[in-house]
Amino acid sequence: MANIKSAKKRAKTAEVRRMRNVSQITAMRTAIKKFDSAVQAEDKNAAKEAMAVAIKRIDQAGAKGLLHKNNVANKKSRITKAFNKMA
């Protein structure tokens, strides 16, 4: 454990940020799973709504620096292709 006051604060803020990052990544993954389950059920309306939420979460994770921009593009592309394949 840190002895210096600034190091203690740094450890505390790092933990807060880590928890926020984990929360955002979890929300993104959950949104993607909901989209995938809607596609599996072939429910076009639910898939459209889930796709909007999933893309929003992916964009947010990319903006926060949690995902690389190419990873963001890849995830969005995969989701869009899966949705378009439903038609």
C-alpha positions in Angstrom: 0.0 0.0 0.0 1.2 3.5 -0.7 2.6 5.6 2.0 2.7 9.0 0.4 -0.6 11.1 0.4 -0.6 11.7 -3.3 0.1 8.1 -4.1 -2.9 7.1 -1.9 -5.1 9.5 -3.7 -3.8 8.2 -7.1 -4.6 4.6 -6.1 -8.1 5.7 -5.0 -8.8 7.6 -8.2 -7.4 4.8 -10.3 -9.8 2.4 -8.6 -12.8 4.7 -9.3 -11.8 5.0 -12.9 -11.3 1.3 -13.3 -14.8 0.6 -11.9 -16.3 3.2 -14.3 -14.5 1.6 -17.2 -15.6 -1.9 -16.2 -19.2 -0.7 -15.9 -19.1 0.9 -19.4 -17.6 -2.2 -21.0 -20.1 -4.4 -19.3 -23.0 -2.2 -20.5 -21.6 -2.4 -24.0 -21.3 -6.2 -24.0 -24.8 -6.6 -22.5 -26.3 -4.4 -25.3 -24.5 -6.5 -27.9 -25.8 -9.7 -26.4 -29.3 -8.3 -26.4 -29.0 -7.4 -30.0 -27.6 -10.9 -30.8 -30.5 -12.6 -29.0 -33.0 -10.4 -30.9 -31.4 -11.4 -34.2 -31.5 -15.1 -33.1 -35.2 -14.7 -32.4 -35.6 -13.0 -35.8 -37.5 -10.1 -34.2 -36.8 -7.2 -36.5 -38.3 -4.4 -34.3 -36.5 -5.6 -31.2 -33.3 -6.0 -33.2 -33.5 -2.5 -34.6 -34.0 -1.0 -31.1 -31.2 -3.2 -29.7 -28.9 -2.2 -32.6 -29.4 1.5 -31.8 -28.5 1.0 -28.1 -25.6 -1.3 -28.9 -24.1 1.1 -31.4 -24.5 4.0 -29.0 -22.7 2.0 -26.2 -19.9 1.0 -28.6 -19.4 4.7 -29.7 -19.4 5.8 -26.0 -16.7 3.2 -25.2 -14.6 4.3 -28.2 -15.0 8.0 -27.2 -13.8 7.2 -23.7 -10.7 5.4 -25.0 -11.8 1.9 -23.8 -11.8 0.6 -27.4 -9.5 1.3 -30.3 -11.2 3.1 -33.2 -10.7 0.1 -35.5 -12.3 -2.2 -32.9 -15.3 0.2 -32.7 -15.6 0.1 -36.5 -15.4 -3.7 -36.5 -18.1 -4.1 -33.9 -20.4 -1.7 -35.5 -19.9 -3.3 -38.9 -20.6 -6.8 -37.6 -23.8 -5.6 -35.9 -25.0 -3.8 -39.1 -24.3 -6.8 -41.3 -26.2 -9.1 -38.9 -29.2 -6.7 -39.0 -29.1 -6.3 -42.7 -28.9 -10.1 -43.2 -32.2 -10.4 -41.3 -34.2 -8.7 -44.1 
